[in-house]
Amino acid sequence: MGHRHQSDTPFSYRVEYVPGTRRIEIFVRDNRDVVVRAPRGTPVEKIHAFVQEHADTVVRDLNPTAPPPDTDSFTAPGRAIPFSVERRPRCRTVTVEVREGGRVVVKTPPAATREEIVDVLRAHETWLLRTLAIVEKGGLRGEEHASVVAGGTTVPYVIAYRSRAVNLTLNILPDNTVRVTVPATVSKDVVRAFVESQADFIHEKIAAPGRTPARQFAFEDGETLLVLGKKATIRVIQANNGQGASLAGDTLLVPADRPVRETVSAFLRRTTWAEVNRYLPRYAGALRVAVPQIHVRSLKTCWGNCRADSRIVFNERLAMLPTDLIEYVVAHELCHIRYPHHQKTFYDALRTVLQDADERKARMKNYHPCWGKGDPL
């Protein structure tokens, strides 16, 4: 059931009272008919006020070929989302991003129309709403800092709001930082109650005998990292050898005319590639598998990953491990080509080609791609 209204807006609209709906919505149909859908029993005054609030958006929808303004808005379920338009000559498609402060920015080709822009925003509507909810709570990174008392000690923790999170999960990182991953809709009070319920567990883990807080590797001048299991200090020097970083004893030399982080990463990548290829043919033959295609990339949590198509991706930071542990990782990943799991048959096969595999596996716990866990053993 609907009624047509003529108001002081530059268009007429038709109201449809829809049983079961909980909010007022307004949209322009393909025949340029403006329709307002509202819950049954909604006062006319409230509908009219809603239409007036969104009149500018409707007028723009009725004239979609007009060039988009620098600032605009579109209506998503439950809220109007303002956005700004950046026209870029080299841009070929319409893209959307959320910047600091929850600003929605749409980058477009110069000739893009408002209709094209709104279509893209509609396609990303769910992502936008979730992302804005996260940014409004925890900033652009979606993180918020708080603290809890555990065992008489105040322990700081980080709340990480994530759009894909379903449950609350708590992790204690190697540097003893407590990180809680939560859905965007969860309130800070609920998070605090959850963390407080885990206070004893947090204290037990952090105060465990022999536990030493790790430090995160930083690829900067004067920082220390591992190269083939041995400590090396990064030093920026005034040189231009055209070859990037080079190892001189216990010092990793980086030319001053190159970015330190990227140069160190490139050095580790070259070293990892060379070390992996030392062992690849030997263990591929021992396990009776073809030498696979390999890639060396930056990975955050693992040393290697065997894909379903038998390609293997090795972490560029594999070069930080002692050579016998690099050998273990290569054999381990090749073994996954025959056994794509960690069941007994996998480890039995690994032991046949590497007799001390269990001992090397235990030593791997002393290393992490991103964290220095004290002196290497």
Legacy VTK file of the C-alpha trace (Angstrom):
# vtk DataFile Version 3.0
C-alpha trace
ASCII
DATASET POLYDATA
POINTS 377 float
0.000 0.000 0.000
1.413 3.427 -0.951
0.564 7.119 -1.077
2.078 9.817 -3.302
3.184 13.027 -1.610
4.114 16.408 -3.062
6.297 18.325 -0.639
8.459 21.427 -0.628
11.276 19.315 -2.045
11.958 19.581 -5.822
10.404 16.159 -6.420
7.362 14.141 -5.447
7.672 10.775 -3.730
5.590 7.740 -2.951
5.427 6.145 0.498
5.209 2.384 0.887
4.361 1.116 4.370
6.102 -2.253 4.701
5.217 -4.626 7.563
8.277 -5.959 9.371
10.721 -3.243 8.282
12.380 -1.272 11.097
13.795 1.794 9.371
12.905 4.412 6.773
14.635 4.121 3.398
14.494 6.283 0.273
15.640 5.355 -3.223
15.150 6.249 -6.880
13.866 3.520 -9.177
14.890 3.092 -12.816
11.749 4.933 -13.959
12.872 7.951 -11.823
10.115 7.228 -9.328
11.157 8.287 -5.803
10.010 5.734 -3.241
10.112 5.916 0.547
9.727 2.651 2.442
8.693 2.990 6.080
7.447 0.802 8.936
3.688 0.595 9.214
2.339 3.357 11.457
5.251 5.783 10.925
3.964 9.381 11.354
3.854 11.444 8.147
5.858 14.207 9.839
8.718 11.808 10.547
8.732 10.565 6.945
8.704 14.124 5.608
11.621 15.106 7.860
13.588 12.075 6.615
12.910 13.037 2.976
14.050 16.613 3.576
17.237 15.364 5.229
18.095 13.247 2.166
16.723 15.593 -0.518
20.138 16.563 -1.910
21.087 12.909 -2.384
17.798 12.177 -4.173
18.233 15.163 -6.495
21.694 13.903 -7.435
20.293 10.410 -8.030
17.688 11.938 -10.350
20.534 13.579 -12.313
23.183 10.820 -12.344
25.100 12.137 -15.366
26.021 15.356 -13.598
29.693 15.496 -12.582
30.136 14.407 -8.961
30.868 17.154 -6.424
34.052 17.114 -4.376
32.011 16.110 -1.314
28.861 14.033 -1.301
27.020 11.354 0.677
24.996 8.237 0.097
22.506 6.452 2.295
23.446 3.046 3.708
21.278 1.022 6.086
21.000 2.984 9.310
23.165 5.954 8.356
24.238 8.467 5.726
27.896 8.097 4.752
29.681 11.256 3.561
32.494 10.825 1.070
34.887 12.970 -0.916
35.861 12.495 -4.550
39.406 12.668 -5.893
39.528 12.803 -9.696
42.791 11.379 -10.990
43.849 11.480 -14.667
45.688 8.127 -14.444
42.893 6.375 -12.563
41.030 3.781 -14.687
38.478 2.476 -12.201
36.511 3.802 -9.230
38.087 2.728 -5.932
37.071 3.340 -2.317
39.239 3.697 0.776
38.795 4.735 4.399
41.392 7.169 5.744
42.299 8.583 9.149
39.311 9.856 11.093
36.914 7.617 9.163
37.008 9.754 5.999
35.655 7.861 3.005
37.538 8.816 -0.161
36.558 7.735 -3.663
39.271 7.905 -6.327
37.826 8.142 -9.838
38.728 8.734 -13.483
37.970 12.341 -14.515
34.824 11.371 -16.453
33.212 9.180 -13.789
29.572 10.043 -13.030
27.890 10.051 -9.657
25.856 7.015 -10.696
29.051 5.016 -11.271
30.472 6.165 -7.957
27.348 5.265 -5.988
27.208 1.848 -7.685
30.731 1.123 -6.418
29.860 2.391 -2.933
26.772 0.157 -2.892
28.902 -2.828 -3.884
31.220 -2.094 -0.926
28.443 -1.110 1.473
28.895 -3.987 3.939
32.671 -3.542 4.002
32.295 0.215 4.496
29.916 -0.117 7.439
32.173 -2.649 9.174
35.330 -0.648 8.507
33.802 2.614 9.730
32.608 0.872 12.911
36.177 -0.344 13.508
37.795 3.032 12.745
35.352 4.893 14.980
36.344 2.601 17.869
40.032 2.067 17.329
41.361 4.488 14.732
42.660 3.664 11.270
44.466 0.531 12.472
41.367 -0.554 14.362
43.253 -0.829 17.652
42.647 0.538 21.126
44.854 0.310 24.209
43.709 -0.566 27.734
45.081 -2.366 30.816
44.110 -5.014 33.366
45.533 -6.055 36.759
46.866 -9.642 36.687
48.623 -11.125 39.724
48.969 -7.707 41.309
50.653 -6.316 38.177
49.090 -3.929 35.688
49.261 -5.536 32.260
48.523 -3.426 29.147
46.575 -5.027 26.332
45.610 -4.094 22.797
42.044 -4.442 21.512
42.143 -5.250 17.794
38.739 -4.739 16.151
38.404 -6.946 13.057
35.498 -7.121 10.623
35.857 -10.889 10.134
36.180 -11.745 13.823
33.330 -13.845 15.219
34.514 -14.520 18.777
36.793 -12.834 21.302
40.288 -14.355 21.228
43.242 -13.552 23.493
46.896 -14.041 22.556
50.075 -13.333 24.495
52.755 -12.257 22.034
56.439 -13.128 22.508
57.137 -9.664 23.973
54.405 -10.316 26.618
51.974 -7.948 24.907
48.393 -9.114 25.379
46.350 -8.810 22.195
42.581 -9.312 22.110
40.913 -9.732 18.711
37.203 -8.877 18.775
34.291 -8.249 16.378
33.649 -4.593 15.541
30.280 -4.606 17.326
31.606 -5.664 20.746
31.742 -2.948 23.411
34.847 -2.084 25.414
33.103 -3.159 28.650
32.532 -6.649 27.251
36.181 -6.843 26.208
37.353 -5.737 29.659
35.180 -8.366 31.358
36.617 -11.011 29.026
40.223 -9.979 29.711
39.615 -9.841 33.477
38.230 -13.395 33.334
41.578 -14.446 31.804
43.740 -12.560 34.329
45.046 -15.702 36.055
45.939 -17.283 32.719
47.768 -14.118 31.627
49.751 -13.941 34.869
50.629 -17.652 34.703
51.976 -17.347 31.155
53.923 -14.113 31.644
55.411 -15.185 34.992
56.329 -18.695 33.789
59.873 -19.745 34.861
62.408 -19.137 32.118
60.137 -16.926 30.034
62.022 -13.891 28.731
60.204 -11.183 26.791
61.297 -11.208 23.166
61.966 -8.133 21.099
60.718 -7.473 17.601
63.342 -7.377 14.881
63.840 -3.870 13.489
65.766 -3.419 10.259
67.429 -0.136 11.218
70.947 1.206 11.625
72.508 -0.187 14.827
69.892 -2.915 15.294
70.816 -6.596 15.627
69.411 -9.505 13.640
70.460 -13.070 12.882
72.215 -14.186 9.719
72.532 -17.967 9.383
72.007 -18.276 13.127
74.653 -15.746 14.178
74.137 -12.198 15.446
74.913 -9.387 13.039
74.663 -5.642 13.565
73.240 -3.449 10.815
75.573 -0.568 9.933
74.825 2.131 7.385
78.024 3.133 5.594
78.969 5.794 3.053
79.545 3.493 0.107
77.981 2.720 -3.218
79.005 -0.750 -4.298
75.927 -1.240 -6.448
75.283 -4.615 -4.803
73.105 -3.749 -1.829
73.852 -5.092 1.656
76.906 -7.265 2.347
78.040 -9.279 5.370
81.477 -8.494 6.837
82.091 -10.704 9.873
79.376 -9.874 12.391
78.329 -6.651 10.608
75.738 -6.263 7.869
76.839 -3.275 5.776
74.116 -1.206 4.092
75.005 1.626 1.663
73.714 5.001 2.866
72.112 5.727 -0.512
69.685 2.812 -0.132
66.622 2.349 2.132
67.731 0.199 5.063
64.667 -1.997 5.513
64.255 -2.858 1.817
67.995 -3.449 1.401
68.203 -5.818 4.378
65.104 -7.682 3.142
66.693 -8.075 -0.291
69.882 -9.462 1.335
67.888 -12.011 3.339
65.895 -12.959 0.249
69.071 -13.633 -1.780
70.616 -15.623 1.056
67.456 -17.669 1.604
67.216 -18.437 -2.123
70.810 -19.688 -2.215
70.488 -21.806 0.949
67.181 -23.379 -0.085
68.584 -24.385 -3.459
71.504 -26.099 -1.720
69.160 -28.654 -0.172
66.202 -28.765 -2.556
67.503 -31.326 -5.110
68.891 -33.654 -2.425
65.686 -33.978 -0.414
63.394 -33.955 -3.439
65.300 -37.009 -4.657
65.278 -38.672 -1.234
61.508 -38.198 -0.932
60.953 -39.170 -4.589
59.160 -35.970 -5.556
59.853 -33.586 -8.413
61.792 -30.443 -7.573
58.920 -27.964 -7.119
58.555 -24.344 -8.145
59.579 -22.157 -5.215
59.026 -18.548 -4.183
60.743 -16.466 -1.486
58.493 -13.873 0.148
57.950 -12.005 3.391
55.799 -14.060 5.782
54.839 -13.044 9.328
54.272 -16.288 11.204
55.715 -19.290 9.338
58.999 -20.307 7.755
57.490 -22.025 4.740
54.229 -23.075 3.159
53.600 -25.958 0.736
50.626 -25.190 -1.525
48.084 -27.647 -2.895
49.711 -27.431 -6.353
53.089 -28.427 -4.784
54.548 -24.920 -5.060
56.492 -23.976 -1.946
56.753 -20.445 -0.533
59.721 -19.897 1.774
59.985 -16.980 4.194
62.753 -14.562 3.206
63.775 -14.542 6.885
64.678 -18.224 6.663
68.213 -16.843 6.200
68.210 -15.907 9.894
68.187 -19.587 10.940
71.280 -21.776 11.362
71.985 -23.743 8.192
70.940 -27.095 9.679
67.521 -25.639 10.565
67.153 -24.211 7.043
67.840 -27.766 5.878
65.094 -29.021 8.227
62.542 -26.517 6.865
63.334 -27.490 3.260
62.948 -31.217 4.004
59.785 -30.529 6.039
58.063 -28.598 3.239
59.102 -31.112 0.547
57.657 -33.895 2.693
54.297 -32.100 2.553
54.124 -32.758 -1.194
53.594 -36.447 -0.369
51.868 -35.968 2.981
49.765 -32.719 3.177
49.265 -33.017 6.955
51.169 -33.485 10.228
50.062 -37.004 11.040
52.317 -39.935 11.993
53.005 -40.935 8.376
54.349 -37.453 7.667
56.865 -37.493 10.524
57.861 -41.116 9.793
58.728 -40.109 6.220
60.610 -37.025 7.427
62.696 -39.123 9.844
63.703 -41.483 7.040
65.481 -38.650 5.207
66.509 -36.615 8.281
67.246 -38.863 11.244
67.502 -36.057 13.840
64.328 -34.309 12.590
62.745 -34.384 16.075
65.740 -32.659 17.671
65.806 -29.985 14.973
62.050 -29.488 15.297
62.484 -28.837 19.046
65.190 -26.235 18.343
62.904 -24.414 15.885
60.880 -23.221 18.906
63.785 -20.929 19.819
63.276 -18.888 16.640
60.508 -16.743 15.185
60.433 -14.781 11.899
59.592 -11.487 13.631
60.804 -11.881 17.219
64.246 -12.327 18.768
63.856 -14.895 21.560
67.017 -14.199 23.525
70.366 -15.795 22.596
70.017 -18.496 19.912
70.763 -22.004 21.110
LINES 1 378
377 0 1 2 3 4 5 6 7 8 9 10 11 12 13 14 15 16 17 18 19 20 21 22 23 24 25 26 27 28 29 30 31 32 33 34 35 36 37 38 39 40 41 42 43 44 45 46 47 48 49 50 51 52 53 54 55 56 57 58 59 60 61 62 63 64 65 66 67 68 69 70 71 72 73 74 75 76 77 78 79 80 81 82 83 84 85 86 87 88 89 90 91 92 93 94 95 96 97 98 99 100 101 102 103 104 105 106 107 108 109 110 111 112 113 114 115 116 117 118 119 120 121 122 123 124 125 126 127 128 129 130 131 132 133 134 135 136 137 138 139 140 141 142 143 144 145 146 147 148 149 150 151 152 153 154 155 156 157 158 159 160 161 162 163 164 165 166 167 168 169 170 171 172 173 174 175 176 177 178 179 180 181 182 183 184 185 186 187 188 189 190 191 192 193 194 195 196 197 198 199 200 201 202 203 204 205 206 207 208 209 210 211 212 213 214 215 216 217 218 219 220 221 222 223 224 225 226 227 228 229 230 231 232 233 234 235 236 237 238 239 240 241 242 243 244 245 246 247 248 249 250 251 252 253 254 255 256 257 258 259 260 261 262 263 264 265 266 267 268 269 270 271 272 273 274 275 276 277 278 279 280 281 282 283 284 285 286 287 288 289 290 291 292 293 294 295 296 297 298 299 300 301 302 303 304 305 306 307 308 309 310 311 312 313 314 315 316 317 318 319 320 321 322 323 324 325 326 327 328 329 330 331 332 333 334 335 336 337 338 339 340 341 342 343 344 345 346 347 348 349 350 351 352 353 354 355 356 357 358 359 360 361 362 363 364 365 366 367 368 369 370 371 372 373 374 375 376
